[in-house]
């Protein structure tokens, strides 16, 4: 799962122009000034990269993914679920 985490952080960094070093698991997306439009673009990029479907409601983005760790855990769980079903 280390590779998944690394790739998730790289996608977040690329979509937000943030340095990967500031993307700590406890870092709040709001504190990093990641706008809701950025979150939508991140979700699309993650879905494409990992061939997963992230249940996501753009109107509730701040409550679904409050931290960087929330995003990483959601993707890891979906990747594991997809692997288990194959």
N, C-alpha and C positions, 0 to 999 in steps of 0.2 A: 504493500500500500504506500510505501515511501515514494515510489514513482508517481502514483496518482496524486499524492499531496504536492509533490514538486511541480507537476504539470498544471494542477489547479492554480497554484500560486503564480506560476509563469503566465497563465492566461489572465488572471486578475491583474497582474502587473502590466501586461501588454495593453489591456483594455482601459486602464486607468492612468497610465504613465507614472505609476508609483514604483519605487524600488522594492524588490522582493524582500529585502531586509526589514521593511516596516510592516510586512504582512504576518504579524504574529497571530497565533490562534485566538487570543483574547481581544485582539484589536477590533473595535467596533467599526462597522462600515461607515456609519455616520461620522465618526471622529476622523476617518480617513478621507472624508469628503467625497465618498463614492455615491454619485447621484443615481436615482432610480433608473434612468436611461442606461447608465453604465451597467447596473445590475442585470438589466434585460439583455444587454449585449454579452455580458459574461455568461449568463445562463445559456444563450444560444450557442456560444462558442464551446462551452462545456458539453452540451448535448451532442454537438457535432464531433468533437474530439473523442468522446468516450462512447458514442453510439447509445446514448441513454435518453430517457425522458424525465426531466425534472419537473415534478408537480409544482407549478409556480403561478402565483397570481400577482401580476405587476402592481395591483392596487394595495397589496399587503406585503410588498417586498421587504420593508423594514422589519416587520414582525417575523417573517419566515426566515430571513437570514440577517441576524443582528451582528454576527461577528464573522471574521474570516474563518474561524474554526467551524462555524455552522455550515458554511459553504463546503469546506473540505469534507466534513463528516457526511453530509448529504450525498456528495458525489461518490465517496468511498462506499457508502451503503448501497447505492444504486449499481455501481460497478460490480460489487460482490454479489448482489442479487442477480444481475445479468449473467455473471459467470456460473453461479450455482444452477441457473435454469438451463444452461447449455449442456 
